[in-house]
Amino acid sequence: MKESVIAAIMAAVGAYIQQEDVTKAFAAIATPHPEVSPWRLFGQQELFRARTNWRTRRATR
Protein backbone atom coordinates (compact mmCIF):
# COMPACT_ATOMS: atom_id res chain seq x y z
CA MET A 1 0.00 0.00 0.00
CA LYS A 2 1.03 3.54 -0.53
CA GLU A 3 2.39 5.37 2.45
CA SER A 4 -0.07 8.24 1.95
CA VAL A 5 -3.03 5.81 2.11
CA ILE A 6 -1.68 4.22 5.28
CA ALA A 7 -1.15 7.66 6.83
CA ALA A 8 -4.72 8.67 5.95
CA ILE A 9 -6.12 5.49 7.48
CA MET A 10 -4.05 5.96 10.63
CA ALA A 11 -5.21 9.59 10.92
CA ALA A 12 -8.85 8.55 10.51
CA VAL A 13 -8.54 5.83 13.16
CA GLY A 14 -6.77 8.25 15.51
CA ALA A 15 -9.51 10.88 15.05
CA TYR A 16 -12.19 8.24 15.67
CA ILE A 17 -10.53 7.04 18.88
CA GLN A 18 -10.09 10.64 20.07
CA GLN A 19 -13.78 11.36 19.43
CA GLU A 20 -14.76 8.22 21.34
CA ASP A 21 -12.65 9.35 24.33
CA VAL A 22 -14.31 12.78 24.32
CA THR A 23 -17.75 11.18 24.16
CA LYS A 24 -16.93 8.85 27.05
CA ALA A 25 -15.70 11.79 29.14
CA PHE A 26 -18.96 13.68 28.64
CA ALA A 27 -21.05 10.57 29.25
CA ALA A 28 -19.25 9.94 32.55
CA ILE A 29 -20.44 13.28 33.96
CA ALA A 30 -23.54 12.43 35.93
CA THR A 31 -26.27 15.00 36.19
CA PRO A 32 -27.49 15.33 39.76
CA HIS A 33 -31.05 14.22 40.26
CA PRO A 34 -32.97 15.41 43.28
CA GLU A 35 -33.81 12.57 45.57
CA VAL A 36 -37.48 11.83 45.91
CA SER A 37 -38.60 11.29 49.44
CA PRO A 38 -40.74 8.18 49.98
CA TRP A 39 -42.90 10.27 52.31
CA ARG A 40 -43.59 12.74 49.53
CA LEU A 41 -44.61 9.94 47.18
CA PHE A 42 -46.82 8.43 49.85
CA GLY A 43 -48.48 11.81 50.42
CA GLN A 44 -49.14 12.26 46.71
CA GLN A 45 -50.67 8.79 46.52
CA GLU A 46 -52.93 9.58 49.45
CA LEU A 47 -54.06 12.84 47.87
CA PHE A 48 -54.94 11.11 44.62
CA ARG A 49 -56.66 8.27 46.47
CA ALA A 50 -58.79 10.71 48.46
CA ARG A 51 -59.65 12.60 45.27
CA THR A 52 -60.62 9.40 43.49
CA ASN A 53 -62.79 8.27 46.40
CA TRP A 54 -64.48 11.66 46.48
CA ARG A 55 -65.29 11.42 42.78
CA THR A 56 -66.72 7.92 43.07
CA ARG A 57 -68.78 8.81 46.16
CA ARG A 58 -70.16 11.90 44.50
CA ALA A 59 -70.98 10.09 41.24
CA THR A 60 -72.95 7.34 43.03
CA ARG A 61 -75.26 9.74 44.88
PEZI-V70206 format. One record per residue. RES is the residue in one small letter. SS is DSSP state (hx for helix, st for strand, lp for the rest). NEAR is the number of other ideal C-beta (glycine too) atoms within 12 Angstrom. D_LAST is the distance of its C-alpha to the last C-alpha in whole Angstrom. Layout:
# PEZI-V70206
res=(RES | RES)
ss=(SS | SS)
near=(NEAR | NEAR)
d_last=(D_LAST | D_LAST)
This chain:
# PEZI-V70206
res=(m | k | e | s | v | i | a | a | i | m | a | a | v | g | a | y | i | q | q | e | d | v | t | k | a | f | a | a | i | a | t | p | h | p | e | v | s | p | w | r | l | f | g | q | q | e | l | f | r | a | r | t | n | w | r | t | r | r | a | t | r)
ss=(lp | lp | hx | hx | hx | hx | hx | hx | hx | hx | hx | hx | hx | hx | hx | hx | hx | hx | hx | hx | hx | hx | hx | hx | hx | hx | hx | hx | lp | lp | lp | lp | lp | lp | lp | lp | lp | hx | hx | hx | hx | hx | hx | hx | hx | hx | hx | hx | hx | hx | hx | hx | hx | hx | hx | hx | hx | hx | hx | hx | lp)
near=(9 | 8 | 9 | 10 | 11 | 12 | 13 | 14 | 15 | 15 | 14 | 14 | 14 | 14 | 14 | 14 | 14 | 14 | 14 | 14 | 14 | 14 | 13 | 12 | 11 | 12 | 11 | 10 | 10 | 7 | 8 | 6 | 6 | 7 | 9 | 11 | 10 | 10 | 11 | 13 | 13 | 13 | 14 | 15 | 14 | 14 | 14 | 14 | 14 | 14 | 14 | 14 | 14 | 14 | 13 | 12 | 11 | 10 | 9 | 8 | 7)
d_last=(88 | 89 | 89 | 87 | 84 | 84 | 83 | 81 | 79 | 79 | 78 | 75 | 74 | 75 | 72 | 70 | 70 | 70 | 67 | 65 | 66 | 64 | 61 | 61 | 62 | 59 | 56 | 57 | 56 | 53 | 50 | 48 | 45 | 43 | 42 | 38 | 37 | 35 | 33 | 32 | 31 | 29 | 27 | 26 | 25 | 23 | 22 | 20 | 19 | 17 | 16 | 15 | 13 | 11 | 10 | 9 | 7 | 6 | 6 | 4 | 0)
